[in-house]
Amino acid sequence: MVRSLLRWASLTFVGIVVFLISVVGYSLGGFLFLLAVLKIVWPHGTGLWEDHHPDGTWSLGLGSGNQPGQGHDLLGWWLLPIGFILGAGLLFLTFRFGTWSIRKFWRPRAWR
């Protein structure tokens, strides 16, 4: 009985870790892919912006480049291949990791 409970607890922990890795992978991949699409739709307001503040802060997001003199886009149109390739690649690799994890760690119950 203890051996069964220990196996169940380890699978639950592995399940939680696989779930967290999948959430991060899908979120980051989707965000990068969405940034690439938004760069096509809204090119002057989407990108990695360096703000001209004394502390030299950077912001990755939308709307930072709307006002003239507020900074410049560091990546420019390079955001398209980075977003599409890295985003789609991360989505694909996260999917493959999930299917591999299910095949590796999931065990059906024995028939009674």
KAWO-V581742 format. One record per residue. N is the residue number from 1. RES is the residue in one small letter. PHI is phi in whole degrees, 0 to 359 (NA if undefined). PSI is psi in degrees with one decimal (NA if undefined). OMEGA is omega in degrees with one decimal (* if undefined). Layout:
BEGIN
[[N | RES | PHI | PSI | OMEGA] [N | RES | PHI | PSI | OMEGA]]
END
This chain:
BEGIN
[[1 | m | NA | -43.6 | 179.9] [2 | v | 296 | -39.9 | 178.5] [3 | r | 298 | -41.0 | 178.2] [4 | s | 295 | -42.6 | 179.2] [5 | l | 294 | -37.6 | 178.3] [6 | l | 295 | -42.0 | 177.6] [7 | r | 297 | -43.1 | 179.4] [8 | w | 298 | -41.7 | 179.9] [9 | a | 294 | -39.3 | 179.4] [10 | s | 291 | -35.7 | 176.9] [11 | l | 291 | -34.9 | 177.7] [12 | t | 294 | -42.1 | 177.6] [13 | f | 295 | -43.5 | 177.6] [14 | v | 297 | -40.3 | 177.4] [15 | g | 299 | -39.9 | 178.3] [16 | i | 294 | -43.4 | 180.0] [17 | v | 296 | -44.4 | 178.4] [18 | v | 298 | -41.5 | 178.9] [19 | f | 297 | -45.6 | -179.2] [20 | l | 295 | -41.5 | 177.6] [21 | i | 296 | -39.6 | 179.6] [22 | s | 294 | -41.5 | 179.3] [23 | v | 298 | -44.8 | 179.6] [24 | v | 295 | -44.1 | -178.9] [25 | g | 296 | -46.5 | 179.1] [26 | y | 293 | -38.8 | -179.7] [27 | s | 293 | -47.3 | -179.2] [28 | l | 293 | -42.8 | 177.7] [29 | g | 297 | -43.5 | 177.8] [30 | g | 295 | -38.4 | 178.6] [31 | f | 295 | -44.4 | 178.8] [32 | l | 296 | -42.0 | 178.7] [33 | f | 296 | -42.2 | 177.9] [34 | l | 295 | -38.6 | 176.2] [35 | l | 299 | -39.6 | 178.8] [36 | a | 295 | -41.6 | 178.3] [37 | v | 294 | -42.3 | 179.8] [38 | l | 293 | -27.3 | 176.4] [39 | k | 295 | -33.6 | 177.0] [40 | i | 288 | -42.6 | -176.2] [41 | v | 284 | -42.8 | -175.0] [42 | w | 229 | 74.3 | -170.3] [43 | p | 292 | -29.8 | -175.7] [44 | h | 274 | -8.7 | -177.9] [45 | g | 242 | 2.0 | -178.0] [46 | t | 241 | 131.0 | 176.9] [47 | g | 159 | -174.3 | 174.6] [48 | l | 262 | 110.3 | -171.7] [49 | w | 254 | 139.4 | 170.4] [50 | e | 257 | 115.5 | -180.0] [51 | d | 280 | 147.7 | -179.9] [52 | h | 268 | 61.5 | 175.2] [53 | h | 257 | 158.5 | 179.6] [54 | p | 300 | -30.1 | -179.7] [55 | d | 277 | -5.6 | 175.9] [56 | g | 67 | 40.1 | -178.0] [57 | t | 287 | 150.3 | 175.7] [58 | w | 245 | 151.0 | 174.2] [59 | s | 220 | 136.1 | 175.5] [60 | l | 255 | 112.9 | -177.9] [61 | g | 174 | -163.8 | -175.0] [62 | l | 249 | 144.2 | 173.5] [63 | g | 88 | -6.6 | -178.4] [64 | s | 289 | -26.7 | -175.6] [65 | g | 261 | 15.0 | -178.4] [66 | n | 289 | -35.1 | -174.5] [67 | q | 263 | 129.0 | 179.3] [68 | p | 297 | 141.6 | 178.7] [69 | g | 84 | 6.7 | -177.8] [70 | q | 264 | 0.3 | -179.6] [71 | g | 143 | -178.5 | 177.5] [72 | h | 223 | 155.7 | -178.5] [73 | d | 281 | 122.7 | -176.9] [74 | l | 283 | -36.9 | -176.2] [75 | l | 267 | -30.7 | -178.0] [76 | g | 62 | -135.6 | -178.4] [77 | w | 284 | -5.8 | 174.8] [78 | w | 292 | -13.0 | 176.1] [79 | l | 295 | -28.0 | 179.5] [80 | l | 296 | -57.6 | 179.6] [81 | p | 293 | -34.1 | 178.3] [82 | i | 296 | -47.0 | -178.7] [83 | g | 292 | -46.0 | -178.3] [84 | f | 291 | -48.0 | -175.8] [85 | i | 287 | -50.2 | -179.7] [86 | l | 292 | -41.2 | 179.6] [87 | g | 296 | -50.1 | 179.2] [88 | a | 294 | -38.7 | 178.5] [89 | g | 296 | -41.0 | 179.0] [90 | l | 292 | -38.4 | 175.8] [91 | l | 297 | -44.4 | 179.5] [92 | f | 296 | -46.2 | -179.1] [93 | l | 294 | -34.7 | 177.0] [94 | t | 293 | -40.5 | 176.5] [95 | f | 298 | -45.4 | 179.5] [96 | r | 296 | -38.6 | 177.1] [97 | f | 297 | -41.6 | 178.8] [98 | g | 296 | -45.3 | 179.6] [99 | t | 293 | -37.9 | 177.1] [100 | w | 296 | -41.9 | -179.5] [101 | s | 295 | -40.0 | 178.8] [102 | i | 296 | -45.2 | 178.7] [103 | r | 295 | -35.7 | -175.2] [104 | k | 282 | -43.5 | -169.2] [105 | f | 254 | -19.2 | -176.8] [106 | w | 276 | 128.1 | 178.7] [107 | r | 234 | 124.4 | 178.1] [108 | p | 290 | 154.5 | 177.4] [109 | r | 292 | 149.0 | 177.5] [110 | a | 287 | 143.5 | 177.6] [111 | w | 292 | 139.1 | -179.4] [112 | r | 259 | NA | *]]
END
